[in-house]
């Protein structure tokens, strides 16, 4: 990557990591919808997978797990409940406990082949080693910059 320059006319957006990350996100979302359709979004999928692994967590913890602010997580959870994919139960302390429904569990089971196809499509131009290296570097980047997010992920 070229070194920074003070001449704005010399800056190529294709040498800017933010631009490339945004483009990568656009591509990933496009392939997601191509393989899974438009009934579920990538963020909804992340929430459902998280609830599959951690049934009964509250909305605040869910938001932290998928790096969303709590109001966005609550809005998405309400939509998932309307679709019949999760249940939300108010706990004594005022939080909401979230669980997958049978329909939500079935939906996730049905996504397995499409998600594999999505991964294959995204990495089709990379060797196995490049794929591993890319994922390792991407995870390193995200972890190192987590606290810069407007909604940092919390384990």
N, CA and C of each residue as an Amber inpcrd file, in Angstrom:
protein
   465
   0.8480000  -1.1720000   0.0000000   0.0000000   0.0000000   0.0000000
   0.8930000   1.2340000   0.0000000   0.6050000   2.2210000  -0.8370000
   1.4340000   3.4200000  -0.8930000   1.4280000   4.1640000   0.4320000
   2.4940000   4.8950000   0.6880000   2.5610000   5.6770000   1.9130000
   1.6300000   6.8790000   1.8000000   1.1570000   7.3910000   2.9540000
   0.2430000   8.5350000   2.9290000   0.8840000   9.7320000   2.2250000
   0.0730000  10.5090000   1.5760000   0.5470000  11.7000000   0.8770000
  -0.2740000  12.9010000   1.3210000   0.3020000  14.0710000   1.2010000
  -0.4370000  15.2750000   1.5840000  -1.2680000  15.8160000   0.4230000
  -1.0780000  15.2820000  -0.7520000  -1.8220000  15.7330000  -1.9290000
  -3.1010000  14.9120000  -2.0680000  -4.2220000  15.5340000  -1.7350000
  -5.5010000  14.8190000  -1.7550000  -5.8230000  14.2550000  -3.1260000
  -5.3710000  14.8980000  -4.1820000  -5.6530000  14.4120000  -5.5380000
  -4.9550000  13.0890000  -5.8260000  -3.9360000  12.7830000  -5.0680000
  -3.1700000  11.5520000  -5.2760000  -3.7640000  10.3540000  -4.5250000
  -4.7420000  10.5950000  -3.6770000  -5.3140000   9.5130000  -2.8710000
  -6.2510000   8.6730000  -3.7250000  -6.0020000   7.3870000  -3.7410000
  -6.8550000   6.4310000  -4.4560000  -7.6930000   5.7020000  -3.4120000
  -9.0120000   5.8060000  -3.5180000  -9.8560000   5.1630000  -2.4990000
  -9.6280000   3.6580000  -2.4420000  -9.1660000   3.0670000  -3.5160000
  -8.9070000   1.6270000  -3.5140000  -7.6520000   1.2550000  -2.7380000
  -6.9340000   2.2530000  -2.2470000  -5.8040000   2.0250000  -1.3500000
  -6.1810000   2.3330000   0.0970000  -7.4390000   2.6630000   0.3310000
  -7.9070000   3.0360000   1.6660000  -8.5820000   1.8420000   2.3330000
  -8.0930000   1.4210000   3.5040000  -8.6900000   0.2390000   4.1470000
 -10.1750000   0.3960000   4.4450000 -10.5960000   1.5770000   4.8630000
 -12.0180000   1.7760000   5.1610000 -12.8940000   1.5250000   3.9470000
 -12.4610000   2.0070000   2.7960000 -13.2230000   1.7980000   1.5630000
 -13.2710000   0.3110000   1.2110000 -12.1430000  -0.3640000   1.3050000
 -12.1090000  -1.7910000   0.9670000 -12.9440000  -2.6180000   1.9440000
 -12.9280000  -2.2410000   3.2150000 -13.7500000  -2.9490000   4.2060000
 -15.2340000  -2.7350000   3.8980000 -15.6030000  -1.5040000   3.5400000
 -16.9980000  -1.2290000   3.1760000 -17.4000000  -2.0410000   1.9500000
 -16.5350000  -2.1140000   0.9610000 -16.8260000  -2.8960000  -0.2480000
 -16.9460000  -4.3790000   0.0880000 -16.0490000  -4.8620000   0.9460000
 -16.1200000  -6.2680000   1.3490000 -17.4490000  -6.5520000   2.0450000
 -17.9060000  -5.6190000   2.8760000 -19.1950000  -5.7790000   3.5510000
 -20.3300000  -5.8080000   2.5300000 -20.2970000  -4.8970000   1.5530000
 -21.3260000  -4.8860000   0.5050000 -21.3730000  -6.2300000  -0.2200000
 -20.2140000  -6.7410000  -0.5560000 -20.1330000  -8.0140000  -1.2740000
 -20.6680000  -9.1440000  -0.4060000 -20.2610000  -9.1790000   0.8600000
 -20.7170000 -10.2410000   1.7600000 -22.2330000 -10.2110000   1.9240000
 -22.8120000  -9.0250000   2.0830000 -24.2670000  -8.9090000   2.2290000
 -24.9630000  -9.3350000   0.9400000 -24.4260000  -8.9410000  -0.1920000
 -25.0130000  -9.3240000  -1.4770000 -25.0190000 -10.8420000  -1.6590000
 -23.9040000 -11.4790000  -1.3550000 -23.8230000 -12.9390000  -1.4880000
 -24.7310000 -13.6100000  -0.4590000 -24.8210000 -13.0530000   0.7520000
 -25.7250000 -13.5820000   1.7750000 -27.1460000 -13.6310000   1.2260000
 -27.6260000 -12.5120000   0.6760000 -28.9940000 -12.4620000   0.1510000
 -29.1620000 -13.3400000  -1.0850000 -28.1310000 -13.4450000  -1.8910000
 -28.1760000 -14.3230000  -3.0620000 -28.3850000 -15.7770000  -2.6370000
 -27.7350000 -16.1870000  -1.5610000 -27.7960000 -17.5850000  -1.1240000
 -28.9590000 -17.8650000  -0.1770000 -29.3440000 -16.8840000   0.6580000
 -30.3720000 -17.1160000   1.6680000 -31.6740000 -16.3760000   1.4120000
 -31.7120000 -15.5280000   0.4060000 -32.9190000 -14.7600000   0.1510000
 -32.9890000 -13.5330000   1.0350000 -34.1270000 -12.8700000   1.0080000
 -34.2640000 -11.6030000   1.7270000 -35.1630000 -11.7050000   2.9610000
 -35.5820000 -12.9100000   3.3260000 -36.4180000 -13.0560000   4.5200000
 -35.6190000 -12.8940000   5.8040000 -34.3150000 -13.0680000   5.7270000
 -33.4480000 -12.9560000   6.8940000 -32.2460000 -12.0980000   6.5130000
 -31.8320000 -11.2450000   7.4460000 -30.6690000 -10.3890000   7.2050000
 -29.4430000 -10.9940000   7.8840000 -28.2500000 -10.5440000   7.5100000
 -27.0550000 -11.0510000   8.1870000 -27.0730000 -10.8070000   9.6960000
 -27.5720000  -9.6590000  10.1270000 -27.6230000  -9.3790000  11.5670000
 -28.6470000 -10.2860000  12.2520000 -29.7990000 -10.5050000  11.6230000
 -30.7820000 -11.4320000  12.1920000 -30.1840000 -12.8350000  12.2990000
 -29.4530000 -13.2410000  11.2780000 -28.7960000 -14.5490000  11.2980000
 -27.8190000 -14.6310000  12.4740000 -27.0200000 -13.5840000  12.6800000
 -26.0620000 -13.5700000  13.7890000 -26.7840000 -13.6890000  15.1320000
 -27.9080000 -13.0080000  15.2640000 -28.6820000 -13.0850000  16.5070000
 -29.2280000 -14.4930000  16.7070000 -29.7960000 -15.0670000  15.6750000
 -30.3470000 -16.4240000  15.7930000 -29.2570000 -17.4330000  16.1420000
 -28.1020000 -17.3420000  15.5020000 -26.9910000 -18.2620000  15.8110000
 -26.5280000 -18.0800000  17.2490000 -26.4820000 -16.8420000  17.7140000
 -26.0790000 -16.5790000  19.0940000 -27.0830000 -17.1870000  20.0660000
 -28.3750000 -17.0400000  19.7770000 -29.3970000 -17.6300000  20.6520000
 -29.3580000 -19.1490000  20.6050000 -28.9600000 -19.7070000  19.4830000
 -28.8230000 -21.1580000  19.3920000 -27.7230000 -21.6370000  20.3430000
 -26.6310000 -20.8870000  20.4100000 -25.5040000 -21.2640000  21.2680000
 -25.7300000 -20.8820000  22.7270000 -26.5210000 -19.8390000  22.9650000
 -26.7290000 -19.3320000  24.3220000 -28.2080000 -19.0800000  24.5750000
 -29.0070000 -20.1370000  24.6140000 -30.4490000 -19.9470000  24.8260000
 -30.7370000 -19.3010000  26.1790000 -31.7020000 -18.3880000  26.1700000
 -32.1280000 -17.7750000  27.4180000 -31.3390000 -16.5460000  27.8270000
 -30.4210000 -16.0600000  26.9840000 -29.7010000 -14.8460000  27.3630000
 -30.6340000 -13.6460000  27.2480000 -30.2720000 -12.5740000  27.9340000
 -31.1020000 -11.3710000  27.8890000 -30.6750000 -10.4850000  26.7190000
 -31.5040000  -9.5010000  26.4030000 -31.2570000  -8.6410000  25.2440000
 -29.9670000  -7.8460000  25.3620000 -29.6250000  -7.3970000  26.5680000
 -28.3930000  -6.6190000  26.7490000 -27.1810000  -7.4930000  26.4490000
 -27.1790000  -8.7040000  26.9830000 -26.0770000  -9.6300000  26.7190000
 -26.0260000  -9.9880000  25.2440000 -27.1750000 -10.2140000  24.6370000
 -27.2240000 -10.5030000  23.2050000 -26.5950000  -9.3580000  22.4140000
 -26.9720000  -8.1280000  22.7330000 -26.4120000  -6.9670000  22.0360000
 -24.8900000  -6.9630000  22.1470000 -24.3730000  -7.2530000  23.3260000
 -22.9250000  -7.2930000  23.5270000 -22.2730000  -8.4210000  22.7310000
 -22.9500000  -9.5380000  22.6190000 -22.3970000 -10.6940000  21.9120000
 -22.2850000 -10.4700000  20.4090000 -23.2090000  -9.7020000  19.8360000
 -23.2060000  -9.4900000  18.3840000 -22.8030000  -8.0670000  18.0000000
 -22.3240000  -7.2880000  18.9800000 -21.8150000  -5.9310000  18.7510000
 -22.8780000  -4.9950000  18.1750000 -24.0190000  -4.9440000  18.8600000
 -25.0870000  -4.0050000  18.5070000 -25.3800000  -3.1340000  19.7130000
 -25.9040000  -1.9330000  19.4850000 -26.3880000  -1.1630000  20.6190000
 -27.6900000  -1.8140000  21.0880000 -28.0520000  -1.5730000  22.3310000
 -29.1900000  -2.2880000  22.9180000 -30.5170000  -1.9570000  22.2430000
 -30.7000000  -0.7200000  21.7940000 -31.9820000  -0.3930000  21.1500000
 -32.1060000  -1.0930000  19.7980000 -31.0170000  -1.1960000  19.0460000
 -31.0530000  -1.9200000  17.7720000 -31.3210000  -3.3960000  18.0150000
 -30.6590000  -3.9690000  19.0120000 -30.8810000  -5.3830000  19.3370000
 -32.3380000  -5.6180000  19.7260000 -32.9170000  -4.6990000  20.4970000
 -34.3200000  -4.8340000  20.9050000 -35.2520000  -4.7600000  19.6980000
 -34.9840000  -3.8350000  18.7790000 -35.8110000  -3.7120000  17.5680000
 -35.7400000  -4.9830000  16.7190000 -34.5410000  -5.5030000  16.5440000
 -34.3810000  -6.7140000  15.7340000 -35.0340000  -7.9000000  16.4280000
 -34.8780000  -7.9890000  17.7470000 -35.5110000  -9.0820000  18.4920000
 -37.0310000  -9.0220000  18.3410000 -37.5970000  -7.8240000  18.3640000
 -39.0480000  -7.6850000  18.1790000 -39.4630000  -8.1970000  16.8010000
 -38.6760000  -7.8780000  15.7720000 -38.9890000  -8.3720000  14.4210000
 -38.8750000  -9.8900000  14.3460000 -37.8560000 -10.4410000  14.9940000
 -37.6820000 -11.9000000  14.9890000 -38.8240000 -12.5870000  15.7310000
 -39.3120000 -11.9460000  16.7840000 -40.4580000 -12.4890000  17.5140000
 -41.7020000 -12.4510000  16.6260000 -41.9040000 -11.3540000  15.9090000
 -43.0440000 -11.2290000  14.9940000 -43.0000000 -12.3090000  13.9160000
 -41.8080000 -12.6390000  13.4490000 -41.6460000 -13.6880000  12.4350000
 -41.8410000 -15.0870000  13.0180000 -41.8930000 -15.1700000  14.3480000
 -42.0850000 -16.4690000  14.9920000 -40.8030000 -17.2540000  15.1930000
 -39.6510000 -16.5950000  15.0620000 -38.3700000 -17.2890000  15.1650000
 -37.7860000 -17.2870000  16.5690000 -38.2370000 -16.3330000  17.4230000
 -37.7790000 -16.3010000  18.8130000 -38.9480000 -15.9620000  19.7290000
 -38.7380000 -16.2000000  21.0180000 -39.6650000 -15.7200000  22.0430000
 -38.8910000 -14.7730000  22.9510000 -39.6120000 -13.7910000  23.4810000
 -39.0400000 -12.8630000  24.4630000 -39.9280000 -12.9120000  25.6940000
 -39.3230000 -13.1960000  26.8190000 -40.0710000 -13.2640000  28.0650000
 -39.4690000 -12.2600000  29.0400000 -40.3250000 -11.4240000  29.6410000
 -39.8460000 -10.4340000  30.6000000 -39.4830000 -11.1460000  31.8990000
 -38.2730000 -10.8810000  32.3720000 -37.7910000 -11.4570000  33.6250000
 -38.1330000 -10.5290000  34.7820000 -38.0160000 -11.0400000  36.0030000
 -38.3500000 -10.2610000  37.1930000 -37.5440000  -8.9630000  37.2670000
 -36.3130000  -8.9810000  36.8220000 -35.4650000  -7.7820000  36.9000000
 -35.6850000  -6.8210000  35.7210000 -36.7140000  -7.0750000  34.9080000
 -37.0680000  -6.1830000  33.8160000 -36.3870000  -6.4740000  32.4930000
 -35.4430000  -7.3880000  32.5040000 -34.7870000  -7.7470000  31.2480000
 -35.6410000  -8.7530000  30.4930000 -35.3130000  -8.9440000  29.2440000
 -36.0300000  -9.9160000  28.4170000 -35.1310000 -11.0990000  28.1210000
 -35.6510000 -12.2760000  28.3980000 -34.9550000 -13.5220000  28.0790000
 -35.3540000 -13.9310000  26.6650000 -34.3720000 -14.2940000  25.8590000
 -34.6250000 -14.6380000  24.4620000 -34.3170000 -16.1030000  24.2020000
 -35.2010000 -16.7300000  23.4400000 -35.0110000 -18.1350000  23.0640000
 -35.4970000 -18.3490000  21.6390000 -34.8440000 -19.2820000  20.9630000
 -35.3220000 -19.6960000  19.6440000 -36.6130000 -20.4800000  19.7930000
 -37.4970000 -20.3300000  18.8370000 -38.6670000 -21.1990000  18.7570000
 -38.2860000 -22.4160000  17.9160000 -39.1840000 -23.3740000  17.8370000
 -38.9490000 -24.5320000  16.9630000 -38.7910000 -24.0630000  15.5190000
 -39.5800000 -23.0670000  15.1360000 -39.4840000 -22.5230000  13.7790000
 -38.1240000 -21.8560000  13.5440000 -37.6220000 -21.1430000  14.5370000
 -36.3040000 -20.5150000  14.4290000 -35.1960000 -21.5420000  14.3350000
 -35.3190000 -22.6060000  15.1180000 -34.3390000 -23.6930000  15.0750000
 -34.3500000 -24.3690000  13.7150000 -35.5340000 -24.5920000  13.1770000
 -35.6600000 -25.2100000  11.8510000 -35.0750000 -24.2990000  10.7720000
 -35.3410000 -23.0130000  10.8750000 -34.7840000 -22.0630000   9.9150000
 -33.2580000 -22.1530000   9.8990000 -32.6440000 -22.1640000  11.0720000
 -31.1830000 -22.2520000  11.1360000 -30.6750000 -23.5460000  10.5200000
 -31.3690000 -24.6350000  10.7620000 -30.9670000 -25.9150000  10.1610000
 -31.0190000 -25.8250000   8.6400000 -32.0240000 -25.1400000   8.1330000
 -32.1690000 -25.0010000   6.6810000 -31.1110000 -24.0880000   6.0670000
 -30.5040000 -23.2100000   6.8730000 -29.5080000 -22.2750000   6.3380000
 -28.1250000 -22.8960000   6.1770000 -27.8860000 -24.0450000   6.7800000
 -26.5370000 -24.6270000   6.7660000 -25.9800000 -24.7820000   5.3490000
 -26.7030000 -25.4120000   4.4140000 -26.1370000 -25.5410000   3.0630000
 -25.9030000 -24.1840000   2.3880000 -26.8380000 -23.2580000   2.5530000
 -26.7010000 -21.9400000   1.9230000 -25.5200000 -21.1670000   2.5100000
 -25.3060000 -21.2910000   3.8130000 -24.1640000 -20.6040000   4.4240000
 -22.8510000 -21.2010000   3.9290000 -22.8030000 -22.4970000   3.7360000
 -21.5970000 -23.1250000   3.1810000 -21.3600000 -22.6260000   1.7570000
 -22.4370000 -22.5180000   0.9850000 -22.3200000 -21.9930000  -0.3830000
 -21.8540000 -20.5330000  -0.3680000 -22.3540000 -19.7790000   0.5950000
 -21.9480000 -18.3830000   0.7140000 -20.4540000 -18.2840000   0.9870000
 -19.9770000 -19.0660000   1.9520000 -18.5480000 -19.0410000   2.2770000
 -17.7140000 -19.4430000   1.0680000 -18.1480000 -20.4820000   0.3820000
 -17.4280000 -20.9290000  -0.8180000 -17.3940000 -19.8330000  -1.8820000
 -18.5250000 -19.1430000  -2.0640000 -18.5810000 -18.0720000  -3.0650000
 -17.6580000 -16.9170000  -2.6880000 -17.6750000 -16.5370000  -1.4200000
 -16.8360000 -15.4220000  -0.9840000 -15.3510000 -15.7250000  -1.1280000
 -14.9800000 -16.9740000  -0.9060000 -13.5680000 -17.3510000  -0.9250000
 -13.1580000 -18.0830000  -2.1960000 -13.9890000 -18.0510000  -3.2140000
 -13.7300000 -18.8440000  -4.4200000 -12.4280000 -18.4730000  -5.1260000
 -11.9710000 -17.2600000  -4.9500000 -10.7390000 -16.8390000  -5.6250000
  -9.4960000 -17.0060000  -4.7590000  -9.6660000 -17.5720000  -3.5600000
  -8.5400000 -17.7250000  -2.6360000  -8.1990000 -19.1910000  -2.4360000
  -6.9250000 -19.4430000  -2.2310000  -6.4950000 -20.7910000  -1.8530000
  -6.8980000 -21.0260000  -0.3970000  -6.8260000 -22.2710000   0.0420000
  -7.1490000 -22.5810000   1.4430000  -6.2500000 -21.7900000   2.3920000
  -4.9730000 -21.6850000   2.0520000  -4.0430000 -20.9340000   2.9050000
  -4.3980000 -19.4500000   2.9270000  -4.7330000 -18.8870000   1.7790000
  -5.1390000 -17.4770000   1.7270000  -6.4140000 -17.2510000   2.5370000
  -7.3190000 -18.1930000   2.4540000  -8.5770000 -18.1090000   3.2100000
  -8.2970000 -18.0940000   4.7070000  -7.4430000 -19.0120000   5.1650000
  -7.0830000 -19.0590000   6.5930000  -6.3710000 -17.7730000   7.0110000
  -5.4280000 -17.3210000   6.1790000  -4.6880000 -16.0950000   6.4900000
  -5.6240000 -14.8890000   6.5450000  -6.5240000 -14.7920000   5.5720000
  -7.4710000 -13.6810000   5.5310000  -8.3190000 -13.6690000   6.7990000
  -8.8730000 -14.8150000   7.1650000  -9.7260000 -14.8870000   8.3530000
  -8.9310000 -14.5700000   9.6200000  -7.7050000 -15.0410000   9.6780000
  -6.8600000 -14.7630000  10.8430000  -6.5820000 -13.2620000  10.9530000
  -6.2250000 -12.6320000   9.8360000  -5.9470000 -11.1950000   9.8460000
  -7.2080000 -10.3720000  10.0970000  -8.3280000 -10.7990000   9.5390000
  -9.5850000 -10.0950000   9.7640000  -9.9840000 -10.1640000  11.2390000
  -9.8600000 -11.3410000  11.8400000 -10.1670000 -11.4940000  13.2670000
  -9.2210000 -10.6400000  14.1140000  -7.9570000 -10.6150000  13.7460000
  -6.9800000  -9.7950000  14.4700000  -7.3550000  -8.3190000  14.3800000
  -7.7190000  -7.8640000  13.1910000  -8.1140000  -6.4740000  12.9740000
  -9.3330000  -6.1230000  13.8180000 -10.3500000  -6.9660000  13.7730000
 -11.5880000  -6.7040000  14.5160000 -11.3180000  -6.6940000  16.0180000
 -10.5610000  -7.6570000  16.4990000 -10.2470000  -7.7250000  17.9280000
  -9.4540000  -6.4970000  18.3720000  -8.4490000  -6.1240000  17.5930000
  -7.5990000  -4.9870000  17.9540000  -8.3600000  -3.6630000  17.9480000
  -9.3990000  -3.5710000  17.1450000 -10.1470000  -2.3190000  17.0130000
 -11.5400000  -2.3700000  17.6260000 -11.8510000  -3.4140000  18.3670000
 -13.1810000  -3.6070000  18.9360000 -13.6600000  -2.3940000  19.7310000
 -12.8010000  -1.8290000  20.5620000 -13.2230000  -0.7210000  21.4200000
 -13.4780000   0.5740000  20.6550000 -13.1210000   0.6200000  19.3880000
 -13.3940000   1.7970000  18.5650000 -14.7980000   1.7530000  17.9670000
 -15.4560000   0.6230000  18.0940000 -16.8040000   0.4550000  17.5610000
 -17.8000000   1.2430000  18.4070000 -18.9030000   1.6770000  17.7760000
 -19.9450000   2.3540000  18.5550000 -20.6640000   1.3750000  19.4700000
 -20.5340000   0.0820000  19.1810000 -21.1260000  -0.9660000  20.0200000
 -20.1220000  -2.1130000  20.1140000 -19.0990000  -1.9560000  20.9550000
 -18.0770000  -3.0050000  21.0440000 -18.6580000  -4.3460000  21.4600000
 -18.1080000  -5.4020000  20.8740000 -18.5380000  -6.7440000  21.2260000
 -17.9440000  -7.0930000  22.5870000 -18.7440000  -7.7120000  23.4170000
 -18.3020000  -8.1660000  24.7400000 -18.5420000  -9.6610000  24.8220000
 -17.5470000 -10.3760000  25.2510000 -17.6600000 -11.8450000  25.3410000
 -18.4820000 -12.2700000  26.5300000
